[in-house]
């Protein structure tokens, strides 16, 4: 699994002109599922999200996790995180999971975040979404469960 975490002041998802989810301070997480991903990947990334210290403390140092910052999560499925641009100019998506598997993994990942005590709003899997956000910092962090460095 691959995720892109963005620390935000606020964010929302709009589908067909309707706002379907929104958060104030927290994280927007773009979630890509690979065809070889499993429960270990989901558990690893949910722990990372829950514990990563990317919110500012009273001295302005990134020292607080999402729980301490009282932030929320907006989770958005994004198969394009598995884009390959090695050949030509059109990205390939051979490493992305098939939609049924990807949805199941994305749902499970969101459930694991909730089991860690986090409030999670969601986009709509497989739909064309407009994601509006105010990136705070900006802070954007990429994490790949298969390559944790």
N, C-alpha and C positions, 0 to 999 in steps of 0.2 A: 504494500500500500504506500501511496505517496500522499502527503498533505502539504498544503501551503497555508500557514497560519498568518493572519494579519490582525494586529492589535488595532482595535477601532474605538472611536468615540460613539459611533452609532452606525447601524447598517440595516438594510432591508432587502427583501426579494419581491420582485413584481413579476407576475405571470398574467399575460393577456390583459394588461392594464390594471390589475388588482394587486394590491399589496397583500401578500399571503403570510409574511413573517417579518419581524423586526426585533432588533435588540438595541439597547443603549450600550454603555461601556462593556467591552468584552473582546471576543475573538470571532472573526469570520474564518471558517476552516473550509478550504476547497479540498475535496476528498476524491482521490483517484484510486481505483481498485484494479490491480493487475491480475492476470489470469492464473498466477501461481500463489495468490494470497490466501491466507487462512486465519484461524482464530488467533494464533500467536502474533500475527501482524496487527490485528485489531487491538488486542490487549496491550501490546507494546506502545502503539500510538496513543491509545486512550490514557495510559499512564503518563506518557510524555506531555500530552496536552494538559492533564490535570496538575502536573507538578512543575512545568517549565516556568522559570521566574523571569517574566518579561514585562511586568508591570512595575511602575516606579514606586519606590518607597518615599517617605517624607523628605529624604535628601535628594530625590530625583534620580536615584540609582535603580536600575532594573534588578529588583530583589524580591518581588512579590509574585506569587502564582495567582491564577484566576480565582481561586477560592478566597485568598486574602484580599484581593482587589474587589471582591463581590461582583465579578463580571459574569456575563452570559455568553453563550455560544450560538452562532448562526452557522449551521452546517449545510454545505452545498455540494452535491455530487458533481464531479468534473472529470470525465474520462480523458480529456485532453492533456491531463498531467502525464499521461503515458505516451505522448506524441514522440515519434522518432523522426528526426530531420536529417538523418545520415545520407539519404539518397534524394537527390532532386530538391525541389522546392515545395512539394506538397507533403505535409506530415502524414506518416503512417501510424496506425493504432493497433498493430498486431499484438502488442503486449497487454492491451486493455482487456479486462474481463468481459465476458458476454453480459448483456444487460441484466438477465435474471440473477446471475451470480453477483454482479456488481451491486444491484439493489439490495440483495440479502446481506451482503457484507457492509454496505453503507448503513443500513438499518441497525445491524448488530453493533457497529462502531458507535452509532448515536446512543444506543441503549447502554453500552458500556460507559460512555461519558455520563449518562444519567445515573448509573449505578455508582459512579464516583462522586455523586452529589452535585452535579452541574445541571443548570437549566439550559436546555438545547431547543432552539427553534430550527426549523428545516425548510429548505427549498423543496421543490417537487421534482423527484427523480425523473429524468428523461425529458423534461419539458424545457422549452426555451425560456430562460430566465433573464431578467435584468437585475443585477446585483448593484445596489447603491451603497457606498460606504464612505465614511470619513476615516481614513487611515491615521492612526495616532502615532506620530513619531517622524516619519513612517517606520513601522516595525513589521517586517515580513520575514518569516522563517520557513524554510523548506526542510521537511523531514521525510526520509525514505526508509521504511521498515527493513528493507533488504540491504541497505547501505547506511547504517546508523551514524557513521562519522559525518 
